[in-house]
Amino acid sequence: MAQRINTDGIQGQLGYIEPEATIKNMIGDILFHLARKVPLSPEGDAVLEKIGIHRPSLTGVDMTIYGSPAKRMKIAVEIKEKREKLKKGGK
């Protein structure tokens, strides 16, 4: 499959795209469409038969913390402060 890439643009001009980026996008699009045509089935695939297609559930995970970056940061800061306090010998 032959494709012509427009290289008439001037670098820095509004809307100019590097030829390499154009090629990467074209290859990515082709690979994406080819991958969509391949059916994914665990039958006959030793690894997929063992692990399955879907990721396992996150048992034991607090989903409110998992879904909130702000809560995770707050807890991380609290843990860091507690560790520093323990290193200094305090409770």
Secondary structure as UniProt FT lines:
FT   TURN            11..12
FT   TURN            14..15
FT   HELIX           19..37
FT   TURN            43..44
FT   HELIX           46..51
FT   TURN            59..60
FT   HELIX           63..66
FT   HELIX           69..87
FT   TURN            88..89
//
